[in-house]
C-alpha cells in the first residue's frame, strides 16, 4: 500500500515540477517576444528617420554622404543583430519547454532522435525507431 502512495507522490511531484518549469519558461518566452517587438519598433522608427533624412537631402538638392546616414545604418544593423539573438534565445527556450512538457502537440509523439511524428504513428518517420 505504501508503495502505491510513494509512486503516486513521485508522479505528482514530477507533474508539479514540470508545470512550474513550464510556467517559468512561458513567462520568459513572453518577455523575449516583448523585447523582439520593441526592437522591431525601434528598427522601424530608425528606418523612417533614415528615409526622411535622405528625402530631405534630396529635396535640398544635396548629395547624400555616407557620414550622414552611417549612424542610422549602424543602429539598424545593431537592432537586427539583437533581434536575431532574441529569436535564437526564444528557439532555445521553446526547445527546453518542449523537453519539459513533453510532446509539442497532443498526440504527436517525438522520437529520441528529436523528430516530431504524426499523431498515432508507431515508428519514427525520420529514423524508423519504434515510438
ABEGO torsion letter per residue (X at the ends): XAAAAAAAAAAAAAAAAAAAAAAAAAAAAAAAAAAAAAAAAAAAAAAAAAAAAAAAAAAAGBBBBAAAAAAAAAAAAAAAAAAAAAAAAAAAAAAAAAAAAEBABBGBBBBAAGBBBBBGBABBAAAGBBX
